[in-house]
């Protein structure tokens, strides 16, 4: 592997039509599943002059390393098709980076782009990839290239570690998130805490285990911003996503959690005990429709106590769910992708009275939909920051019981509000590059159509 990274290692057309489609999926010839997983350390050197992302008010790069950040990969094979699920503990993956990663994985690992789900956890305590949200810092270019190299290496290692496996899915609940679109008389709609607005508490888990029953990997999905550490934090951390994955991985390995590290050493090389692949379980955390969801509690300054506490709550529920999941060795994998385009807009410049907003037309916005089906488990990847209403509608209309929306996947399209949310002009609405009336239907109907294809 190159670089200094080391492998650590359209609404429903009719219920009967979609029901028939589901039967075709479940009734199609399935093979015997194989699964492999790997983890790669993407922590930058402590002396790297890299900007952090997620808070516009930050004026300097990161100032230390609290805990290491990772990319994680699961590779699957059903006897005829390969697929890969990859997560980054970064804020996002720009469109050009998605293209580069998908092309390299296709060339070097033989996994086609339509069978790749590359998702960022939307971590605000991590370096910003080059090009993400306009990041033009020249130091971010070589860092991003090393992340790409390491990711390809992790996928190749996971593929090399393929073994006969079983798969199943389940769901639980955790009260770690809350709708953040709050109205107050003096500020109007702003970022806050709103227990009366929608908030999906579902912890979705897909378990991959060896034929012996030993876990290979857990795919975990929960809708919440990874922002327990706020804008005052300048230390690298996986935040809530990293804490959840860390808890689950150490639970199954029977090891105590790693103490926080501030001695990253030189380069991106992890310590030997942090190298995982083959024997060690990998826990991939993905963000659900969290565009309007914040943690129920956040920290101030450099106190990471709440990160570990909320990560433990999510991790414990993921472990409980995994223990109840029934698995099967039979699998059929299929991947489908589609790019939908919606009219664009932006907030018009210039002074305006408080509470009044004017928008002007901009270029159309493309949204990539990536559907990865594992039997009747439907992973619906969206290249943006989706609000709750869209995911809720997709789950209600999907023919599959296990329909899991994965956001910040396969590119970046910014905030994607549901139609009803445009009525409350909050931060998510003024920041979105989308005109109302298009994205919700395009996403839901787009996935429903992909689900009907064999």
N, C-alpha and C positions, 0 to 999 in steps of 0.2 A: 504494500500500500504506500502511496506517495505521501510526502509531507511528514510532519512530526506527530501526526495523530497515530494512535494505536488502536486497533479494533478491540474494543471491550465488548471485546466482542459479545297544460292542458288538463283539468280535473278528470275524475274517473269517467270513462266513456260508458260504463255500466258495470255493476257489481259482478255480473256473470262473466264478463270479459276478463276482468282482473282475477277472478277466482280461477278461471281456466288457465290464465297465465301462471298463477302460483302452482297449479297442478302440473303444468309442463315443467317447471323448475324442479319440483320435488320428484316428479316421475321420470325425469331424464336420467340417462345412464350415469351413475356416479362411480368414481374410483375410490381407492384407498388413500386417505389423507396422509401426507407427510408434512412436517412442520419443523422449522429451525428458527432460532432467534439469536440476536447478538446486540451488544451495546457498545457505543463508542464515545469516548470522552471528547467533548468539544469546548472544554474550558480554555480560554485564552491564556497566554502567559501573563503573569501578574504585572509585568512592566509594559504590556501592550497599550498603546494609546488609542483605545477604541471607544466610540460613543455608545451609550446605552439608549434604549428606545422605549417609547410608550408615554413619556411625559415631556411635553414641549418646554417646560420650565427648566429642565436640566441644562446646565451650562458647561459641564465638563464630562470627561469620560469616567469609566469605573475606577474605583479607588481601592479595590481589594477583592478577595475571593472568600465568600462565606462557605459555600458548598459548590461542588463541581456540577457542571451541566453536561447533558448527554443527548446523543441521538440514539434511538432504539429502532430495531428492525425485526420484523417477523416475515419469513418467507414461507409460502405454502405451495404444495403441489398435489394435484388430484389424479395424477397418472397421465394427464395430457396437457394441463395448463399450469403455469406458474403465476403467482401473484406475490406482491410485497406490500406491507404496511410499514411506513416509516414515520417516526415522530421526532421533532426537534424541540429542545427546550430553548427556543428562541421566540421572538415576537411574531415572526412570519417568514414566508418564503416568497420573494418577489417572482413575478411571472417569468422573467428571463432565467432565474435560477431554477424554477420548476422545469423549464424546457431543457436546460443543461443536465440536470439530475436525471430526468426521465430518459433522455437520449443516451446518456452514459450507462444507466442501468440496463437499458435495452441492449446496448452493444456489448457490455462487459459481463452481464449476468443473464442475458437472454430472457428478460421479463419485459413484455411490451408495455408501453406507457399507459394503455387503457386498463392494465391490471396493477397499476401502481397507485397507492394512496399515500401521498407525502403531506403530512400535517404538522404545523407548528402549534405549540401549546399556548401561544400568545403570552409569553413570559416577559414582563416589563422589567425584570432584574437581570437582563442578559444583553450581550452585545447586539447591536443592530446590524443585520446583513447589509451588504452594499446594495443600494437601490431601494431599500425598504423605506416607505414613507419619505422618499426623496433623499435618503442618506447618501451624500456625495463625499464623505470622508475617505481619502485615499487609503488610509490604513485598514478600512473595512474590506477592501478588494481582496488582498491576500488571505485575510481571515476567512472570508466567505468561500474562497477557492479551496481552502483546507477543509472547511466543513463539507463541501461537495465531495472532495476526495475521500474523506473519512466515511461519509454516508454510503458511497459506492462500495467501499471496503467492508462496511458492516453488512450490507446486503449480500455481498459475495460470501462473507463468512457464515451468515445465517443459512444461505443456500448450501454451503459445504457441510453444514451440520444437520441437514434434513434427516429426519427419522420417522418411522411410522407413528402416527398420532391420532388422537381423537379430538373432536371439537363439539362445543355446545355453548349456549348463551343463556343469560339470566339477567334479572334486574332487581335492584333494591332501592332504598331511599336514604338520603342524607340531607340534613338541614344546614347546609354550609353556604348556600347562596341566597340572595335576595334581589328583587328587582330594584334597580338603582335610579329609575326615572321618577324623581320626586318633585312635587309642586309645592311651592311656598309663595305667599302673597308678595313678599318683597323681591324674590329672585325669579319668579316664574318657574318654568321647567328647568331642572338642573340635575347634576349628579348627586345622589343622596341615597336614601333608604325608603322603599315603598312596599310594605308588606301587603298592600291591597292590590298591587298589580301582579300579572302572571309570573310564576316562577316554577319551573319544572325541577323537581327534587330527585329525578330518576338517576340512579347510578347503574349504568349499563355495563355488563361484563361479558366478554367472549373468552372462553377458556380453551387453551390448547394444551393437551397433556400427552405424555408418552403412553404407550400401551400398558405400561406398568402402573399408570395412574399418577406418576410424578409430573408435576406441572412443568411445561416448557415455557409458556408465556401467558400473560393475561393482557387483554385489550380492555382498557377502562375508559369510560366516557362520562363526562359530567359537565353541565353548562354553567361555567363560572369563569370570570376573568382571573387570571393568575396575577393578582395585584394586591396580595396581602401586604407586601412591602410597598410603601407608597413612594412618592417622588423624592422624599428625603434620603432614600436609600441609594448608595453608590457602590454597594458590594454585589458581585456576581452571585446569583442564586437561581435555583430552579423554582423558587417560590412554591406555591401550593401544588403545582403539578409535580415538581421534583420531589417534594416531601411525600406526596402520595405514592409515587413510584418507589421511592426509597423504602418506605415502610413496608410495602407489599413484598418487595424483593428480599428484604432482610427477614421478614416473617417466614417465608418459605425456605430460606436458607438456614434458618435457625441461628442467625448471627445478630448481635446487637447492632443498632444503627451506627453508621459512621459518625464520629464527632465532626463538627464543622471544621473545615480546613481553611487556613489562610496561607498555607505554604505550597503554592502551586508549583514552585520550582521553575525550571526553565522549559519553555516550549509548552506543548499541549499534551505531553506524554503522561498518562495516568500512572499511579503507583501500581505495582504488580497485583496487590490485593483488590484493586478496582477493575481489573480486567475480567470481563465476564463473557462467556460464549460457550456453547455446548452444554455444560452441566448446569449452569446457573439459570434460574427463572428470570425472564425479562418482563417487566410490567410497563406497558405503554399507556400513558395517560393522554387522552385527547379531549379537546374542548368541544362541547355541544354548542347549542345555539345560545351563546353567552353575550351577545351584543348588548343586552340590557340587564346583565346579571353581574353583580359584584359579590365578593365574599361578605358573609354576614358580619364579620368584624375585620378590621384592618389595623396595621401597626403604624407607629410613628417612630421616626429615627431609625436606629439600627437594632431594635429588639425583634428577634426572630421567633420568639416564643409562640406567637399566634400562628405562624407558618407551620410549625411542627404540630401544633394542636389540631388545626383544621386538616392537615395532611393525614394525621392519624385517624381522625373521624372518617374521612373518605376511604383511607386504606383499610380500616377495619370492616367497613361495610362491603368493600370489594372482596375481601377475603371471605366474609360470610356468604355473599352471593355465590362466589366460586365454589364453595363447599356444597351448595345445593344443586349445581348444574349437572344435568345428565349429558353425557357425551356420546358421540358416534364416530366410528372410524371411516364411515362412508362420507364422501364429499364430492360436490361438484362446484367448481370455481368458475365464475365468469365476471369479466370486467367490461364496462361500457362507459363511454364519456361523450359529453355533448357540451358545446359552448353556446350559451344563450346571450343575446344582446338586448339591452334596454336603453331608452333615452337617458341622457345625462344632464346634470345641472350642477351649479355651485352657488354658494352664497354670494350675492352681488357685493362688490366692494363699496366703501364709502360710508359716511355717517348715517345713522338711522335712529329713530326713537326707540327707547327700550320696549321690548316685546314685539316689535315689528320686524319682519324679515322679508327680504326681496331676493329672488333667485334669478339666475340667468342660465340660458342653455349652454351646454358644453358638448363635447364629443360623446358618442354612445359608450356605455360601459359593458364590457364582456364579463360574464360569470361562467366559470367552468364547473360543470357538474360531473362528478366521478362516482359511478355506482359500482361497488365491489360486492358481489353476491357470493356467500359461502353457504351452500345449501339454501335455506330460506332466511339466513341472516343477511340483512340488507344494510351495508355501510354506505351512507349517502354523503359523499364529500362535496363541500361547497367552498369555492375560492373567495370567501369573504367572512365578514363578521355579522352573522345572522341573528336577528332578534327572535324572541321566543315564539311569537305567533306563527311564523312560517314552519318551524319544526313541529309545533303542536298540530298544525293542519296536515302536514305530511304524514305524521304517525297515525292520525285519525283516518286518513284516506288510503294508506298503504295496505296492500293485501297481505303483508307479512307482519307477524307478531313482533319480531325483533327488527325494527327499523330504527337505525341509529344515525342521527345527523352528526357529521364530523365537519367542523368549520376550520377556516384558515388552511384549507386543503388544496393542493395542486395550484397554487398561485394566490394572488391577492387582489380583491375587488373592492375593499373598503367595507364600510357599514352597509348592511342590507336590511332595512326595516320592512316589516309587514305593512300592508296597506293601512290598517287601522292606526298604527303608531304615528303616522304622519300628522295626525290631528293634534298631537302634543309635540310642539316644536322644541325638542330637547337637543342636547349635544349630539346625540346619535343622528338626529334628523338634519341638523345644519352641517354636519360633517360628511354625511353620505353624498356620494356623487350620482345618486340615482333619482330620477323623477318618480313620483308615486304612480301606482297603477300598473306596474309591469313586473317587477322582480318576484313578488310572491307567487303569482300565477305561473311565471316562467319556470321557477324552481320546482314548485309542487307538481305541475303538469309535466315538466320535463322528466322528473324522476319517475312519475307514474308511467310515462311512455317507455322509459328505459326498462322498467320492471316487467313490462309486457313482452319485451324482446327475448327470444330464447338464447 
